[in-house]
Amino acid sequence: MTFLHARRGRYALRLRRGSVPWERQPPTWREARPALIADALARARARPGGNWFVLAASRDVRPGRPFGRTVAGVEVVVWRGADGALRAGPGACPHLGAPLKDSPVRCGTLICRWHGLALDGGPFAGWEPFPAYDDGVLVWVRLDRTGGERPLERPAVPVRPDPVRALSAVYTGVGRCEPQDVVANRLDPWHGAWLHPYSFVDLTVVKAPAGDDTADPDGDAFLVEVAFKVAGRATVPVRAEFTAPGPRTVVMRIVAGEGQGSVVETHATPLTPDTAGRPRTAVIEAVVAVSDRPGFGVARAAAPALRPLIRAAAARLWRDDLAYAERRWALRSAGRFPG
């Protein structure tokens, strides 16, 4: 690709030249070495997460309404107090186990629908709160018994563009796999143009991790040149960096080209197994886009209309990527995974 060696033009789109059919693009299976991906995954899983799990988008926890999700078998409820701050704790009422996610919030107090037990977020009647954190895009909860690590006071939130200048949207999907399968998918950038030809073309991994920097995720990165497909021969070429700052998180950051500084955070949160005992994982992906184009201010103003489009684009990609992750888990669980 040559976009990095030329000055950025007035328009974001480029007309792709010399395109080849999908089946004639250069194969990437030799470069996508199973051991390289496995080693990158092992280093990611060894990094501390501080027992923090992404629970939902910040917009999903609205004033006056609780939000519930079961994380790794632990029922969690979160809501906003009268001051707008998060309250979080076990999702079962300590009295007789009523589901607190179905209870109303009045003036910042969660009131159980079964017998009126009221919780203001502090310890009460055997109910003990969980630490929670709202970073402005995502809501996190700390589950120390589940995580089993040394707890951190706050989650390691990836560096993002200035929210005043950015447009953000969050996609959530669920697959029958474990978090490591989702992370492994994201640490295999070579599959992009093959599995997602409707979105990516001309993908080249220009740098893969050397495997000698476990402590610093920024030094343990994949560097990829790729063009986002818009329509026909119209594309948007970028250079992107993939890092894994924690055991359940992979961050893609655009480091050159259109939208430089934009990030896509993929967080994998374990849920409750299904009725057949198969693991389930929520993919909670935050897109935080930024641009210095004059028209981007109009896009930010139209954020409510654009967010469903961004989520739809993410859903299309994750339809294929969750199939990848689910297949990986199925082979691993049967002892047949070749990697």
N, C-alpha and C positions, 0 to 999 in steps of 0.2 A: 504494500500500500504506500502511496506517496503523499497522503494528505498532511502528514506531519512535517513534510519538507517544503510546504508551500504556505504562503500567507492565507489566513482564513478569508474567504470571500464574503461578499455582501450577503449572500443567501446561505442558509444552512444546508440545503439539499445539494447533492452531487449526482450527476448522471453517470451511472456505472458503465464502463467500457469493457469490451472483451469478456462479457459474462459467459459462463459455461453452464450446461445443464447440471442439475443436482448430482446425477450419477457420475459426472466427469470431473467433479471437483477433486482436488488432491485428497487422498485418504489420510486420516489422522490417527489411525489405530497404532501405528508404530510409536508416535510421539506420546500418546496417552498410555504410558506404561503403568500397568496395575500397581507395581511396587512404588512408583513415584506418588501416585494418588493415595495409596495406603499409608505411606510415610507422612504425607501432608496431613491426612486425617488424624493419624496418631498424635502428631504434634499439636493439632488443634484441640483434640480431646484432653491433652495434658495441661492445657492452659487453664488458669483458675476462672471460674464463673461466679464465685462467691455465693453460690446457692440461689442466684437470681434467675428467674424464668420470665420470659415475656408472656403476658397474659392476654393482651388485647390492644387494639388501637385506643389512644386517648379519647377519641370521639365516641367510642363505644360505651364509655362510662359517663353517663349523662347525669346532671343534677336531678334528684328526685327519683332515680331508678337504679336499682342494684344491677350488677353484672356478675354472672357466675360461670365458672369453668372448672373442670376437674383436671388437675395437673398431676400426672404420674400417680393417679389414684387418690390424690388429696383434693377434696371438695373445697373450692375457694370462692368467697364472695367479696366483691369490692363495691364501694359506693362513695359518694362525695358528701362530706360533712357540710354543715351550714357555711363554713368558710371556704368551701370548694376543694379542700384538701382530701386526699384519698384516705379511706378507711378500708381495712382488709382483715380477713380472718377466715376461720373454718366456715364452710358453707352449710353446715347442719346446725340447727338450733340446739343449744345445750340442754334444753328441757326435754323434748321428745323427738328431736331429730328432724323437725320440719325443714324443707328446703328454703334457705334464706334468700336465694336468688329470686324467689317468687313473692317476696314480701315487699311492702311499700316503704318508701323513705319519706319521713315527715320532718321538716326543719332540720335535716341532716342526721336524723336518728332512724335507724332501721328497726321496724316493728314487725315481729313475727306474726304471720296471719293466723296461726293456729291458736295461740293463747295470749298474744300481746306482749311477749317479752321484748323489751326495748334495748337496743345496743347503740351506744354513741361512738363506738370504735375502741373504747378502753376495755380492760379485762372486766368480765362480769359473769357470775354464775357458772364458772368453769370455762367460759369462752375466752380464749386468749388471742389477741390480734397477731397478724403477720406483718412484718415490715413490707411496705409498698412504696413504689416510686413512679411518678409521672414525669417523663422527660419532655413532654409537650407533643410527642408523636405517638409514643407507646407507653403502656402501663406495665410495670414489672411487679412481681411479688417474690419475696424471699422465703424459701422453704428449706430450713436448715436440716431437718430430719431427712428430707428427700434428697437434697443435694449432697450431703455428707462431706462437704468441704469446710475449710475455714471461712466463716461468713465475712463478707465485705459490707461496709456501711452502705455503699451505693453500688448499683450495677455499673459495669464498664460500658457506658453509652458511647458508640462510635462518634467520631468527630463529624459534624454535619454542617451544611451551609447555614448562614444566618437565616433564622426562620422568617425574618422580616422580608427577605429577598426570595424566599423559596416557596415552592408549591409541593405539598406532601399529600400522599394517599397511601392507604394500607390495605393490602389484600390478605385474606385468610382462607386457607384450604386445609383439608385433612386427608392423610393417606395412611394406609395399613403398612407401617414400617416404623423404624426407630429413628430418633434424631440423627444418629450417625449416618444413616442412609441419605438423609436430606443434605447433610453437610458434604458427604462424598460426592453427591451429584454436582454441587456448586464448586467443588475442588477438581472437577473434570471439565475445564472450559473447552476442550477439544471437541466435545459432542455438539457444540452450538449450531454450526451451519448444517450439520447432518440431521440432527433431530428437530431443529426449528428453522427449516428453510424459508418459512413464511416471515420470519423476523430477522435472521442474520445471514449475511453473505460475506465472503472474503475474509474469513476468520483465520488469524494466525497467532499462535502463542509464541511471542518473541522472547519470553523469559519464563522459565519455570523455577520453583524454589530449589536452592542448592541442598537444602536439608541440614544446614549447619547452624541455624539460628532459631532454636526452639523458643527462647524467652521473648524475642521481639517479633510480634506478628507482622510488623511493617517491613521487616527484613526477610520475611518468609512469604513472598508474594508471587502470584502469577501475573504477568503482564501480557495483555492481549490487544491486538489490533483487529477491529471488526467494523463492519458497516451495518447499521440498522436499516432494514428494508422498509421503505415507505409505500411505494407503488411503482410497478413497472421497473424501470432502470433507475428510479430515484432512490437514493440512499443517504444516510447521514453517517459518515465515518468518524470513529472515535478511537482513542487508546484508553483501555480500562485496566484497573489493577484489582485483583482479587486477594483478599486477606481473610484470615480466620482469627479474630481477636479472642475468641472464647470457645468453649466446647460445643456450643449449640448455635453459633453465629458465624455467618460469612458475609463480608462486605465487599460489594463492587463499587469502585469509585472511578469516575471518569477523570483521567489525569491530563488528557489533551484532546482537542477537538471540540465539537459543539457540546454545550452543557458542561464544560469543565467545572469540576467541583461537585457535581451531582453524585448522589450515592443511592445505592439499592442495598438495604440491609435485609438479609434473610435470617430469620430466627426459627429454630426448630424446638417446639415445646411438646414433651411427651404428655399424652392424655391417658384415658382409661382404655385397656384392651377391649376389643369387641367381644361379642358373645362366644366366638370360637377361640378366644384367648390370644388372638393376633394383636400385636401392638398397634397403637394409633398415635400419630404425631400431627400436631398442627403446624403448618407453615404460616408464619406471620411475617409478611414481607412489607417493609416500609420503603416507598420511593420518595426521595427528597430531591426534587429537581430545581436547578438554578440556571440562569442564563443572563449574560449581559446584553442580549439583544433588546432593542427598544420595545419590541412588541411583547416581551415576556411579562411586563406589567399588566397587560391586558389579560394574559393567560392566568395570572394570579387572581385577578379580579373575577375571572370566570371559574375559579376553583371548584365551586359546588357542582358545576356542570361537567368539569373535566375529570373529577375524581372517579366517577363510575367508568369512564373510558379507560383510565389508567388501570383500574382494578380488572376490567375485562381483558385488557392486554396481558396482565399478569396471570389471570386465570387460564388463558389460552396456553401460555408457556408452561404453567404448572400442571396442566392436564397431561402433558408429555413428561415433564420432569418428575411428577409423582409416580407415573407408571415406571419410570427408570428406578426411582427409590424403592417402590414396592417390589419390583422384580429383584433388585439387589437383596432386599431382606428375605424374600422367598428362597433365593438360592443360598444365602448364608444360613438360614434356619434349617435347610435340608443338607447342609454340608457340601453343597455343589458350587459354591461361588468360586470362579477361577482366579479372582484377585486375592 
